[in-house]
Amino acid sequence: MGKVILENFRRLDIYSLNRDGVLSRHTSSVITWRNQTNQVMMTTTITPTLTQSGLVDCLTLSIGGHTQQITVNYYHSNYGGQSPLFLMGAHRTRYIYHIPEWGRWVTRHDFKNRYFKEHESHHMRARDQAFKLRARLGLPVVYPQCYDPVHGWDRPKGMHLATFNRIRTKIDSLLQVYYRGMLAFTEGTYANLDLEDG
């Protein structure tokens, strides 16, 4: 199995489980994932083990005969109270991912998995950053306008002129990175093509 891209796999969000009351129940809960046509893709049964204080100590996750116990750890939130996190190995995390080939739930830390953004090239990340900054200025983020430099646009109401100019300069520099990267990619792609005349 090659590099794992986590967005390709089903995930559990412990914040959502806590919000939906799954962590405080004395009975099992069934979580189902469906595709766009409402076809069931995966089902897991979650059984919490509660302490005397009512907090969940661990979760037992069952999928197709495979069972895995995962510890739940609590930390004191800045907003008051305690918030849960999955504890796997030395890592506390909000998300865990199910990888069918391994038949288990994993975290990105323990297996050094990467998110899709980390596979992107430098120039594509620069383009996405420019998109976000353009949106902050109220500029269209739709092709082809998104590739145009930021000139002739009014400063958003309430934004300081120095901030506006700084963002504008940053967008221009990010788009230059994008253009150079695309040019290098295109030249490299065409250089590798075996073209024939006629």
N, C-alpha and C positions, 0 to 999 in steps of 0.2 A: 504494500500500500504506500503510495507516494505521500507528499506533504498534505496534511489535513487542513482544509479551509473550513473554519467552524460554521460559517453561514450555511453550509451544505447539509447540516445535521439538525435534528430536533433538539431543542434546548428546554430546560426548566429554569424559571426565574423564581428564586425563593421569595422575593418581595411580592410577586403576584400570588404565590401559594399562601403567603401570610395574609394578604389582603382578602383573599377568597375564603379564609377560614380553614384551609386544609391543615395547617399546622396545629390548630387547637382542637381538632376533632378526635374523638376516641374510636372512630371507625375509619375504615379505608376509604380513599377517594380514587376515582378513576379519571385519568386525564387522557383525552383523545385528540390526535392530530389528524386533520383532514386536508385534502388537496382542494384545488379550485372547483372541482366537480363534486365536492362533498363526499368523496370516497375516503374511507378510513385508511390512513397510512400507518399509524402506530398507536398503540394503547399501552399505558403503564398504570399499574396500581400502586398507590402511595399509602403506606401505613405508618403513622407517627407513633413513636414511643414517648410518652409524656412523663415528666418528673412530678414529684408531689406538689411543686409550686405551680404546675400547669403549663410549664414551658416544655417545648419539644426537645428531647435529648438526641434522637436520631430518627432518620426516615428509612424505611425499607421499601425499595423500589423493585417492582417485579415486571418483567417483560418477557413473554413467551417462554416461561420456565426458568429464566435467569433472574436471580435475586441478588440485590446488592444493598448493603447498609451504608448509609452516609451520615456522618455526625453533623449536627447543627450547633453552631456556636453563636452566642449573642454578644453584641457590643453596645455600648451606651451611645445613643444617637444625640447629635447636637440639638435636636428638636425635642428632647425629652424622651424617656422610656428606653426600651431596648429593641434593637433591630437584629433579625437573624441573618446568618450567612452560612453557606455550606462550608464545612471544614474537611478538606481532603489532603492528606499528607501535611505539609507545612503551610498550605495555602488556604486562606479564607476567600470565598468568592460568591458573588451574587448568582452567577450562571453556571450550570453544568450542561454538558452536551452528550448525547447518546450516539456512539459510533457502532453501527451494527456489526462490522467486521471484527470488532474486539468484544462485542457482546457486553459492553459496560458503559457506565457514565464516566466522563472525564472532565477535567478542567483544562483550560488552555495553558495554565502554568506547569502542571505536572508533566504534560506531554509536549511542551514547547510548541503548541499549536498556534497558528497565526490567523488573524482576521484578514478578510479580503483586502482591506485597505493596505495592509502591510505587504501584499503581493504587487501592489500597483507601482508603476514606474514613478520616478521623481517628477517628471514633467506632467503626468496625469494628476498627481497630488497637487501640484502647483495650480493646475487648471481648476480643480475643485475648490481650492482655497480662494481663488479669484472669484468663482461663482458666489461663494458665501459672502465675500466682501461686497460684491456688486448688489446682492440682495439687501445688504445692510444699508446701501445708499438708495435703495428703491429702484434700482436699474433692472431691466429685463434680463433674465437668465435663460433665454431661449435662443437657440441657434438661428441665424448666425450672429445676432447682436451681442451674444456673450463674449465673442472674440474681439469685439471692437474696443479700442482704448477708451478710457473714461474722459471724454472732453465734451464741453458744451452742456453738461447736466447741472441742474441747480442743486445747491446744497440742501439736504433734508432739514426740515424745520426743527430747530432746537439743537442742531449739531454745530459745534464750534468750527470755525474756519480752519484752524490748525489740524483738527481731527479729520475733517473732510479732505484736506490736502494730503495728509499722511496716508489715509486709506487709498486715495486716488493713485499716489505714487506706488504704494504697495501692490495695487492691482496691476498697474502697468508693468512692474518688475516681474510679477508672477506670470503674466501672460507672455512676457519675453522668454521666460524659462520654458513655458509650454511650447511656444513657437519653435525655439531652438531644439527642444526634445523631439517634436514631431518631425522637424526637418531631418534630424539625424536618423530617426527611425525610418522615415520614408526613403532616404538615401541608402540606408543599410538594406532595406527590403528589396529595393530595385537592383541593388548591386548583386544580390543573391539570386536574381531571376535569370533563367536561361532564355533570352529573347532571340527569336529568329526573324529575319527580314521576310516580307512578303505576306 
